[in-house]
Amino acid sequence: MTNDNEWNELQNTLHRYVEGSKKETARGRVASYIPELAKAPHDALGISLMNGDGQTLMAGDCELRFTMQSISKVFTFILALMDRGEDAVFAKVGKEPTGDDFNSMLKLELVEPGIPFNPFINAGAIAITSMIAGRDADEKAERILQFLRRVSGNSGLAVKDEVYRSEYETAHRNRSLAYFLKDNGVLEDDVDRILDVYFRHCAVEVTCSDVAKMALVLAYGGVDPISGERLIPRRFVQITKTFMITCGMYNASGAFAIEVGLPAKSGVSGGILTLVPGRYGIGVVGPALNRKGNSVAGVHVLQQLSEHFDWSLF
């Protein structure tokens, strides 16, 4: 439930928090290993907060459009759970953080049984993508897109073709991961078809407000508080939020849990999805990344807000 005094204070101060954190962009670099992402404005920072009544606060460059990248992994994981159930999903991916980079294949070879440690690293997300129901790549990708549209409340969400093509043409590490998973028996479908779906859901274009609405559904346990409709089973939201705490910010998840204390998922386009349970959904964009692949200014502004408003769960 929204605290009116807190909401009023947020209305009056949110822009100041954003302006105070914007200087942090100088410490980061825009992702360039996907060439299309390198075109994003280095000094941008925007945030959108949505409460259970559907009221939205926005500050900074919140209208900047960006692709979901790894934020989409939250919802493909949920969709796979809804399609296949827990037992089938966790036969293919583990439940633990890795401590390694998000695109590492190190532990796939070193640690038995050779399945990805969790669904949010690239190897895990590729395995999860293979479990989405559908007759072919087009049907799988369309089901993911329709699910994202439903959770965001935006029927206009679409794949950014330029980013999709850029990822498809440069994803040599992801292809290596996928073929390794295929050889380990984790992937049963054709590698190229699975990767095509993976690249497409990473390239869905959003704004901070779209991400805030997605986060709001998670903040309310899978129910859209505005319509009252249950979109996701509560159990699957609980599992997902736990992964967001332990694995959602790549191998900086522990530091984020200590400094911000909220479930979150980042993407290398500079987006962050986070939430205050039972109160707010939050979407952030700041394309300049730190060494861990997270928005440097985005993490800073969330840390400042969480500290001031005592949002941490811990």
Legacy VTK file of the C-alpha trace (Angstrom):
# vtk DataFile Version 3.0
C-alpha trace
ASCII
DATASET POLYDATA
POINTS 314 float
0.000 0.000 0.000
1.314 3.426 -0.947
2.307 5.794 1.851
0.835 9.174 0.821
3.494 11.180 2.653
6.266 9.195 1.012
4.658 9.521 -2.422
4.343 13.272 -1.962
7.984 13.513 -0.963
8.970 11.457 -3.993
6.987 13.825 -6.203
8.943 16.772 -4.815
12.430 15.249 -4.743
12.752 12.535 -7.409
14.186 14.905 -10.015
16.846 16.033 -7.535
17.930 12.466 -6.880
18.248 11.875 -10.617
20.212 15.053 -11.190
22.490 14.197 -8.277
23.213 10.746 -9.694
23.586 11.791 -13.315
27.204 12.837 -12.812
27.980 9.170 -12.077
27.566 8.416 -15.786
31.099 9.764 -16.284
32.408 6.668 -14.480
30.764 4.210 -16.880
30.924 3.033 -20.459
28.119 2.237 -22.881
28.062 -1.421 -23.987
29.786 -1.809 -27.345
30.086 -5.576 -27.832
26.607 -5.364 -29.361
27.367 -2.562 -31.844
23.843 -1.131 -31.924
23.901 -0.545 -28.151
26.950 1.686 -28.507
24.704 4.364 -30.044
22.931 5.035 -26.707
23.540 8.421 -25.031
26.312 8.015 -22.483
25.077 10.690 -20.070
21.396 9.671 -19.931
19.602 8.702 -16.710
15.880 8.284 -16.226
13.536 6.675 -13.716
9.845 5.843 -13.477
7.975 4.749 -10.339
4.443 3.368 -10.409
2.239 2.740 -7.384
-0.660 0.340 -6.920
-3.186 2.972 -7.973
-1.456 3.319 -11.334
0.003 6.734 -10.522
3.399 7.294 -12.110
6.322 9.549 -11.234
9.001 10.174 -13.846
12.268 12.067 -13.790
15.256 12.566 -16.035
15.522 10.849 -19.428
12.627 8.542 -18.685
11.281 8.644 -22.252
14.514 7.195 -23.642
13.721 3.947 -25.438
15.993 0.970 -24.815
15.925 -2.786 -25.331
15.216 -5.107 -22.431
18.306 -7.293 -22.856
18.663 -9.380 -19.677
15.592 -7.847 -18.022
13.591 -10.053 -20.395
15.078 -13.106 -18.637
12.789 -12.438 -15.663
9.726 -12.999 -17.798
10.979 -15.833 -19.984
11.834 -17.647 -16.748
8.317 -17.066 -15.419
6.772 -18.155 -18.719
8.863 -21.340 -18.746
7.671 -22.111 -15.200
4.085 -21.550 -16.317
4.597 -23.753 -19.388
6.650 -26.575 -17.864
6.485 -26.411 -14.064
9.262 -26.275 -11.501
10.572 -29.828 -11.809
11.145 -29.608 -15.565
12.734 -26.163 -15.373
15.120 -27.001 -12.547
16.203 -30.181 -14.278
17.859 -27.859 -16.841
19.037 -24.897 -14.703
20.272 -24.578 -11.148
19.312 -22.298 -8.280
22.633 -20.741 -7.277
24.634 -17.591 -8.075
27.896 -18.161 -9.933
30.226 -15.332 -8.958
31.311 -15.304 -12.614
30.570 -12.958 -15.488
27.096 -13.304 -17.002
28.465 -14.779 -20.249
31.003 -17.149 -18.667
31.036 -20.836 -19.539
33.660 -21.744 -16.937
31.472 -23.650 -14.470
29.540 -25.477 -17.178
32.648 -27.581 -17.660
34.067 -27.602 -14.135
30.983 -28.322 -12.012
28.730 -31.354 -12.380
26.090 -31.928 -13.701
27.033 -29.329 -16.331
23.816 -27.326 -16.284
23.748 -23.517 -15.940
23.877 -22.346 -12.328
20.785 -20.131 -12.601
18.283 -18.805 -15.166
19.685 -15.261 -15.302
23.180 -15.899 -16.635
23.282 -16.163 -20.423
23.671 -19.946 -20.487
20.717 -20.324 -18.127
18.550 -17.911 -20.088
19.295 -19.751 -23.330
18.256 -23.017 -21.671
15.102 -21.344 -20.354
14.289 -19.983 -23.816
14.379 -23.535 -25.170
11.615 -24.502 -22.720
9.074 -21.922 -23.893
6.153 -23.727 -25.515
5.666 -23.265 -29.254
5.829 -25.194 -32.505
8.683 -23.128 -33.911
10.820 -20.066 -33.224
8.167 -17.646 -34.455
5.492 -19.044 -32.147
7.827 -19.099 -29.140
8.935 -15.511 -29.769
5.350 -14.365 -30.263
4.228 -15.983 -26.998
7.036 -14.189 -25.138
6.155 -10.875 -26.762
2.456 -11.252 -25.941
3.329 -12.065 -22.326
5.529 -8.958 -22.078
2.743 -6.852 -23.585
0.257 -8.216 -21.078
2.462 -7.656 -18.027
3.499 -4.167 -19.158
-0.004 -3.158 -20.231
1.498 -1.933 -23.504
0.148 -3.704 -26.586
2.633 -1.810 -28.756
5.800 -3.463 -27.456
7.882 -4.795 -30.342
11.314 -6.138 -31.204
13.843 -3.471 -32.220
15.027 -5.005 -35.470
18.333 -3.139 -35.606
19.337 -4.428 -32.163
18.116 -7.945 -32.951
20.232 -8.056 -36.106
23.217 -6.567 -34.298
23.016 -9.253 -31.615
22.472 -12.013 -34.147
25.556 -11.031 -36.142
27.948 -10.636 -33.189
26.817 -13.251 -30.626
29.807 -15.563 -30.934
30.073 -16.184 -27.165
26.361 -16.985 -26.880
26.632 -19.420 -29.781
29.534 -21.112 -28.009
27.469 -21.367 -24.829
24.514 -22.801 -26.713
26.554 -25.449 -28.499
28.187 -26.414 -25.211
24.710 -26.805 -23.686
23.631 -28.837 -26.683
26.605 -31.144 -26.241
25.771 -31.527 -22.531
22.198 -32.522 -23.364
20.690 -29.385 -21.809
19.325 -28.145 -25.139
17.166 -30.527 -27.116
16.001 -28.200 -29.887
18.009 -26.759 -32.777
20.604 -24.264 -31.501
19.962 -21.642 -34.188
16.211 -21.661 -33.534
16.695 -21.274 -29.774
19.164 -18.433 -30.204
16.883 -16.665 -32.665
14.161 -16.551 -29.992
16.698 -15.492 -27.351
17.984 -12.589 -29.437
14.445 -11.454 -30.164
13.263 -11.257 -26.559
16.453 -9.445 -25.534
15.727 -6.885 -28.274
12.185 -5.961 -27.193
12.133 -2.158 -26.912
10.674 -0.478 -23.810
10.645 2.713 -21.751
11.140 3.116 -18.005
7.361 3.256 -17.576
6.920 -0.109 -19.319
9.504 -1.632 -17.004
7.921 0.009 -13.941
4.552 -1.575 -14.787
6.171 -4.994 -15.229
7.870 -4.550 -11.877
4.594 -3.451 -10.274
2.998 -6.797 -11.145
5.876 -8.549 -9.383
5.614 -6.127 -6.441
2.014 -7.259 -5.971
2.743 -10.968 -6.126
1.731 -11.497 -9.748
-1.492 -9.493 -9.617
-1.971 -6.351 -11.666
-3.169 -4.058 -8.833
-4.773 -1.683 -11.316
-7.046 -4.253 -12.998
-7.088 -6.797 -10.171
-6.218 -9.573 -12.641
-3.771 -12.288 -11.636
-1.183 -12.564 -14.396
1.407 -14.814 -12.739
1.031 -17.538 -10.077
2.233 -16.250 -6.722
4.660 -19.141 -6.217
6.485 -18.310 -9.458
6.793 -14.659 -8.438
8.329 -15.734 -5.122
10.898 -17.890 -6.904
11.693 -15.151 -9.405
12.147 -12.417 -6.806
14.541 -14.682 -4.907
16.645 -15.093 -8.042
16.511 -11.325 -8.551
18.052 -10.822 -5.111
20.751 -13.481 -5.511
21.524 -13.278 -9.248
19.707 -10.328 -10.812
22.591 -7.837 -10.931
25.132 -10.219 -12.462
28.131 -10.849 -10.196
27.430 -7.609 -8.311
24.193 -8.994 -6.856
25.581 -9.311 -3.344
26.770 -5.720 -3.298
23.424 -4.506 -4.660
21.561 -6.490 -1.980
23.646 -4.810 0.699
23.556 -1.296 -0.745
19.964 -1.209 -2.111
18.284 -4.289 -0.669
15.588 -4.755 -3.334
14.896 -7.500 -5.906
16.252 -6.277 -9.238
17.267 -7.312 -12.741
19.586 -5.332 -14.968
20.397 -5.387 -18.670
23.430 -4.239 -20.647
21.380 -1.580 -22.425
21.439 0.199 -19.035
17.978 -0.791 -17.848
17.139 -1.884 -14.313
13.849 -3.383 -13.177
13.327 -3.243 -9.422
10.459 -3.055 -6.952
9.409 -2.261 -3.427
7.143 -5.189 -2.494
3.498 -4.204 -2.075
4.226 -0.587 -2.991
6.099 0.333 -6.179
7.341 -0.911 -9.491
10.455 0.909 -10.658
12.108 1.181 -14.063
15.480 2.841 -14.576
17.635 3.522 -17.637
21.225 4.726 -17.686
23.265 3.294 -20.570
26.708 3.968 -19.034
27.697 0.711 -17.330
30.122 -0.197 -14.566
32.586 -3.076 -14.886
29.953 -5.595 -13.815
27.592 -4.586 -16.645
25.116 -2.604 -14.538
24.026 1.012 -15.017
26.468 2.973 -12.870
24.169 5.970 -12.367
21.090 3.748 -12.127
22.571 1.786 -9.242
23.609 5.051 -7.573
20.159 6.650 -7.724
18.503 3.469 -6.415
20.980 3.331 -3.561
20.223 6.943 -2.627
16.445 6.427 -2.775
16.524 3.159 -0.840
18.677 4.656 1.895
16.548 7.782 2.263
13.153 6.038 2.176
14.301 2.892 4.023
13.221 0.528 1.241
15.739 -2.235 1.901
14.253 -5.616 2.733
17.173 -6.461 4.998
LINES 1 315
314 0 1 2 3 4 5 6 7 8 9 10 11 12 13 14 15 16 17 18 19 20 21 22 23 24 25 26 27 28 29 30 31 32 33 34 35 36 37 38 39 40 41 42 43 44 45 46 47 48 49 50 51 52 53 54 55 56 57 58 59 60 61 62 63 64 65 66 67 68 69 70 71 72 73 74 75 76 77 78 79 80 81 82 83 84 85 86 87 88 89 90 91 92 93 94 95 96 97 98 99 100 101 102 103 104 105 106 107 108 109 110 111 112 113 114 115 116 117 118 119 120 121 122 123 124 125 126 127 128 129 130 131 132 133 134 135 136 137 138 139 140 141 142 143 144 145 146 147 148 149 150 151 152 153 154 155 156 157 158 159 160 161 162 163 164 165 166 167 168 169 170 171 172 173 174 175 176 177 178 179 180 181 182 183 184 185 186 187 188 189 190 191 192 193 194 195 196 197 198 199 200 201 202 203 204 205 206 207 208 209 210 211 212 213 214 215 216 217 218 219 220 221 222 223 224 225 226 227 228 229 230 231 232 233 234 235 236 237 238 239 240 241 242 243 244 245 246 247 248 249 250 251 252 253 254 255 256 257 258 259 260 261 262 263 264 265 266 267 268 269 270 271 272 273 274 275 276 277 278 279 280 281 282 283 284 285 286 287 288 289 290 291 292 293 294 295 296 297 298 299 300 301 302 303 304 305 306 307 308 309 310 311 312 313
